[in-house]
Amino acid sequence: MSLNSVNTNTASYVALQSLNQTSSGLQAAQKQISTGYRVNDATDDGGAFAVAQKVRSDVSALTSVNQQLGNAQGLVTTAVASLTSISDSFTSAKALLVKIADSSISDDQRNQYITSFKSLVSGVANAVDGSTYNGQTLLGAASGTVAGTSKTVISNESGATSTISAEDNSGTANALAALVGGTFSRSATGVDTFSGGGFSSASTAQTAAANALITGNGFDTAQTAVANQLNQAGADSNYLSSQVTFNSNKIDSLNSGLGALVDADLSKESAVLQSLQIKQQLGTQALSIANQAPQSLLSLFR
């Protein structure tokens, strides 16, 4: 195109437009490289950014859910430990009941076994009271405080809930004491009281123990109740562990998809940046040449 005006330099306009486009591309490449994101905000890609924000909120929610499930795991695991101790005490209690029920031993020997049995009863009460985690318990208290209702925990980012069963053991120690014809109570301050004929009369304890050992009677009933509670607590613990694992895997999958959606290809952008930098230098030179072209008109007026 011939040059016949100093007011309108078409070549300069073309060079300037090209340089502006190059500068815009250079800024976009630098933004991706500096942030690591192909889509850093809604101005880059509004649709992709909206989807990314939704995924990020799900990841954040799942992370919070797993933290709360971890707290619930602590509560259930503590309950399992206490119930296991109680179950072990019942195993030992049966051996003592056999000795207490044996009519061939003297009352002095029987009283010694009754003393050991009292220790088991107190141990069961201690296990119940020791089941507290973060100020809560699934087993209640040996002083008579009944375990609260079952706990409800949120299990995923959609607000779905799961139930952790409360296993009331506030009366378990007294139920164990009843197997030898006695009663047990613990005050709010932790003072234990043993009363009833079984703890004051060796013959009463012997009769009660013999009756408790009969299949289907007191001991079997009490031990089965503890076994069922232990089984339920174990199932709750396994469920929580499984849910935490599932949520963790889901978080990994969401993050992977999020990366594919918004992360920049840094290797590619590095090459683009190099190309645009060279193109910018060439564009600057082209604009400089175009701006100098009108000077050729001066030769016509010499």
C-alpha positions as MATLAB code, in Angstrom:
seq = 'MSLNSVNTNTASYVALQSLNQTSSGLQAAQKQISTGYRVNDATDDGGAFAVAQKVRSDVSALTSVNQQLGNAQGLVTTAVASLTSISDSFTSAKALLVKIADSSISDDQRNQYITSFKSLVSGVANAVDGSTYNGQTLLGAASGTVAGTSKTVISNESGATSTISAEDNSGTANALAALVGGTFSRSATGVDTFSGGGFSSASTAQTAAANALITGNGFDTAQTAVANQLNQAGADSNYLSSQVTFNSNKIDSLNSGLGALVDADLSKESAVLQSLQIKQQLGTQALSIANQAPQSLLSLFR';
ca = [
       0.000    0.000    0.000;
       1.380    3.395   -0.943;
       1.943    6.031    1.686;
       0.377    9.395    0.884;
      -0.647   10.775    4.296;
       1.018   11.563    7.572;
      -2.371   11.543    9.319;
      -3.299    7.954    8.543;
      -0.521    5.362    8.806;
      -2.288    2.082    8.022;
       0.837   -0.032    8.407;
       1.331    1.405   11.887;
      -2.263    0.538   12.835;
      -1.819   -3.058   11.661;
       1.468   -3.429   13.520;
      -0.067   -1.940   16.678;
      -3.070   -4.294   16.584;
      -0.789   -7.278   16.138;
       1.420   -6.111   19.008;
      -1.606   -5.647   21.277;
      -2.810   -9.173   20.517;
       0.642  -10.523   21.269;
       0.751   -8.591   24.570;
      -2.664  -10.001   25.580;
      -1.514  -13.537   24.812;
       1.699  -12.916   26.731;
      -0.230  -11.718   29.776;
      -2.494  -14.783   29.637;
       0.514  -17.136   29.419;
       2.285  -15.366   32.276;
      -0.870  -15.592   34.394;
      -1.128  -19.343   33.837;
       2.542  -19.872   34.619;
       2.490  -17.712   37.759;
      -0.747  -19.242   39.181;
      -0.432  -22.770   37.798;
      -4.060  -22.564   36.677;
      -5.517  -22.507   33.191;
      -8.713  -21.226   34.810;
      -7.799  -18.970   37.712;
     -11.002  -16.947   37.853;
     -14.301  -16.448   36.046;
     -12.685  -14.171   33.431;
     -10.616  -17.079   32.112;
     -13.531  -19.498   31.595;
     -16.758  -18.734   33.464;
     -18.321  -22.175   32.996;
     -15.224  -24.131   34.014;
     -14.636  -21.823   36.987;
     -18.210  -22.373   38.243;
     -17.777  -26.149   38.024;
     -14.391  -25.905   39.754;
     -15.878  -23.909   42.634;
     -18.568  -26.578   43.127;
     -15.934  -29.328   43.178;
     -13.804  -27.350   45.629;
     -16.779  -26.966   47.978;
     -17.398  -30.739   47.842;
     -13.747  -31.426   48.645;
     -13.864  -28.984   51.553;
     -17.067  -30.562   52.877;
     -15.682  -34.101   52.588;
     -12.532  -33.053   54.412;
     -14.676  -31.665   57.230;
     -16.816  -34.823   57.249;
     -13.733  -37.003   57.672;
     -12.561  -34.868   60.567;
     -15.909  -35.350   62.298;
     -15.950  -39.062   61.495;
     -12.498  -39.272   63.076;
     -13.982  -37.794   66.239;
     -16.792  -40.369   66.104;
     -14.200  -43.112   65.585;
     -12.497  -42.039   68.792;
     -15.786  -42.328   70.687;
     -16.586  -45.762   69.262;
     -13.043  -47.084   69.671;
     -13.101  -46.057   73.326;
     -16.422  -47.860   73.750;
     -14.992  -50.993   72.089;
     -12.002  -50.951   74.455;
     -14.287  -50.626   77.488;
     -16.663  -53.350   76.282;
     -13.714  -55.652   75.610;
     -12.541  -55.125   79.181;
     -16.056  -55.841   80.454;
     -16.256  -58.998   78.330;
     -12.906  -60.155   79.726;
     -14.220  -59.543   83.245;
     -17.233  -61.751   82.541;
     -14.905  -64.511   81.365;
     -13.025  -64.307   84.662;
     -16.293  -63.987   86.581;
     -17.539  -67.346   85.366;
     -14.479  -69.099   86.754;
     -15.071  -67.401   90.125;
     -18.778  -68.307   90.069;
     -17.824  -71.955   89.641;
     -15.617  -71.741   92.734;
     -18.196  -69.824   94.759;
     -20.886  -72.353   93.799;
     -18.715  -75.317   94.806;
     -20.205  -76.799   97.986;
     -17.029  -78.748   98.759;
     -15.060  -75.687   99.882;
     -15.264  -73.941  103.237;
     -17.037  -70.647  103.787;
     -13.686  -69.006  104.468;
     -12.439  -70.024  101.023;
     -15.741  -68.960   99.464;
     -15.457  -65.555  101.094;
     -12.021  -65.140   99.557;
     -13.488  -65.820   96.141;
     -16.311  -63.376   96.883;
     -13.691  -60.730   97.648;
     -12.088  -61.408   94.269;
     -15.532  -61.216   92.684;
     -16.049  -57.772   94.233;
     -12.853  -56.625   92.560;
     -14.219  -57.810   89.213;
     -17.459  -55.902   89.798;
     -15.515  -52.717   90.581;
     -13.374  -53.325   87.508;
     -16.484  -53.492   85.333;
     -17.710  -50.219   86.839;
     -14.315  -48.649   86.119;
     -14.471  -49.830   82.504;
     -17.893  -48.238   82.088;
     -16.763  -44.945   83.604;
     -13.580  -45.038   81.528;
     -15.479  -45.086   78.238;
     -15.708  -41.284   78.061;
     -14.206  -39.618   74.990;
     -14.205  -35.854   74.542;
     -16.840  -35.523   77.245;
     -19.190  -38.114   75.709;
     -19.829  -41.799   76.236;
     -21.844  -44.523   74.573;
     -21.952  -46.701   77.707;
     -23.324  -44.424   80.414;
     -21.880  -44.282   83.932;
     -21.656  -46.841   86.734;
     -23.236  -44.333   89.106;
     -26.498  -44.930   87.258;
     -26.395  -42.346   84.487;
     -27.926  -44.092   81.509;
     -26.164  -43.804   78.153;
     -27.683  -41.157   75.922;
     -29.497  -41.866   72.721;
     -27.572  -43.154   69.741;
     -25.357  -40.597   68.008;
     -26.034  -39.381   64.477;
     -23.036  -38.467   62.347;
     -22.855  -36.912   58.871;
     -21.145  -39.345   56.532;
     -20.732  -37.470   53.234;
     -20.794  -34.057   51.571;
     -24.496  -34.393   50.749;
     -25.481  -34.511   54.411;
     -26.351  -38.211   54.573;
     -26.283  -39.502   58.148;
     -25.322  -42.698   59.928;
     -26.145  -43.872   63.429;
     -23.727  -44.945   66.142;
     -25.495  -47.127   68.671;
     -25.465  -46.273   72.352;
     -24.754  -49.386   74.475;
     -26.077  -48.659   77.959;
     -23.952  -50.327   80.636;
     -24.930  -48.203   83.612;
     -26.323  -51.302   85.344;
     -23.832  -53.924   84.169;
     -21.752  -53.924   87.360;
     -24.904  -54.393   89.460;
     -26.061  -57.185   87.129;
     -22.744  -58.921   87.751;
     -23.122  -58.475   91.514;
     -26.595  -60.020   91.338;
     -25.057  -63.288   90.117;
     -23.870  -63.943   93.690;
     -27.048  -62.601   95.261;
     -25.718  -59.118   96.043;
     -26.154  -55.556   94.860;
     -23.653  -52.918   93.796;
     -23.872  -49.162   93.588;
     -21.419  -46.369   92.925;
     -21.970  -42.827   94.127;
     -21.417  -39.773   91.962;
     -18.125  -39.266   93.818;
     -16.939  -42.793   92.986;
     -17.605  -44.575   96.292;
     -18.570  -48.239   95.791;
     -21.112  -50.003   98.019;
     -21.623  -53.762   98.098;
     -24.743  -55.014   99.879;
     -27.160  -57.897   99.878;
     -27.030  -61.415  101.235;
     -24.522  -62.618   98.688;
     -21.839  -60.279  100.027;
     -22.593  -60.908  103.671;
     -23.590  -64.580  103.592;
     -21.337  -67.164  101.976;
     -24.174  -69.688  101.754;
     -26.410  -67.185   99.968;
     -23.633  -66.440   97.495;
     -23.104  -70.157   96.912;
     -26.777  -70.766   96.120;
     -27.036  -67.701   93.869;
     -23.850  -68.565   91.979;
     -24.978  -72.139   91.379;
     -28.288  -70.901   90.010;
     -26.619  -68.224   87.853;
     -24.411  -70.832   86.172;
     -27.341  -72.861   84.874;
     -27.519  -72.532   81.086;
     -29.901  -69.790   80.098;
     -29.921  -68.203   83.549;
     -28.357  -64.987   84.871;
     -24.766  -65.366   83.716;
     -25.589  -66.410   80.155;
     -28.066  -63.552   79.835;
     -25.600  -60.931   81.101;
     -22.685  -62.248   79.048;
     -24.792  -62.440   75.874;
     -25.907  -58.845   76.360;
     -22.291  -57.670   76.578;
     -21.330  -59.800   73.561;
     -24.119  -58.237   71.492;
     -23.039  -54.752   72.535;
     -19.438  -55.502   71.658;
     -20.473  -56.848   68.265;
     -22.523  -53.722   67.513;
     -19.747  -51.365   68.618;
     -17.256  -53.291   66.480;
     -19.572  -53.043   63.474;
     -19.954  -49.280   64.029;
     -16.172  -48.893   64.229;
     -15.655  -50.837   60.998;
     -18.308  -48.774   59.236;
     -16.702  -45.491   60.272;
     -13.277  -46.679   59.103;
     -14.746  -47.775   55.775;
     -16.555  -44.459   55.305;
     -13.424  -42.442   56.065;
     -11.488  -44.484   53.499;
     -14.229  -44.031   50.900;
     -14.369  -40.288   51.485;
     -10.582  -40.011   51.215;
     -10.624  -41.856   47.899;
     -13.434  -39.615   46.672;
     -11.451  -36.508   47.634;
      -8.517  -37.808   45.579;
     -10.810  -38.421   42.591;
     -12.397  -34.980   42.844;
      -9.001  -33.303   43.061;
      -7.831  -35.266   40.045;
     -10.846  -34.142   38.013;
     -10.426  -30.589   39.249;
      -6.811  -30.582   38.113;
      -7.776  -31.772   34.637;
     -10.356  -28.989   34.465;
      -8.406  -25.961   35.661;
      -4.690  -26.758   35.914;
      -2.353  -25.260   33.343;
      -0.058  -27.355   31.159;
       3.139  -25.647   32.294;
       5.343  -27.320   29.694;
       3.088  -26.086   26.921;
       2.728  -22.612   28.415;
       6.488  -22.328   28.761;
       6.866  -22.924   25.033;
       4.023  -20.483   24.275;
       5.668  -17.854   26.473;
       8.968  -18.159   24.598;
       7.146  -17.842   21.270;
       5.127  -14.824   22.370;
       8.190  -13.055   23.758;
       9.922  -13.384   20.386;
       6.726  -12.322   18.600;
       6.483   -9.274   20.881;
      10.041   -8.243   20.024;
       9.318   -8.614   16.307;
       6.044   -6.706   16.661;
       7.818   -3.868   18.423;
      10.350   -3.666   15.603;
       7.587   -3.801   12.972;
       5.714   -0.954   14.679;
       8.912    1.083   14.853;
       9.493    0.624   11.112;
       5.873    1.510   10.326;
       6.129    4.671   12.420;
       9.262    5.749   10.556;
       7.672    5.311    7.087;
       6.006    8.795    6.918;
       9.451   10.360    7.087;
       9.940    9.282    3.453;
       7.423   11.975    2.444;
       9.914   14.647    3.488;
      12.058   13.778    0.481;
       9.274   15.085   -1.776;
       9.647   18.587   -0.354;
      13.394   18.978   -0.600;
];
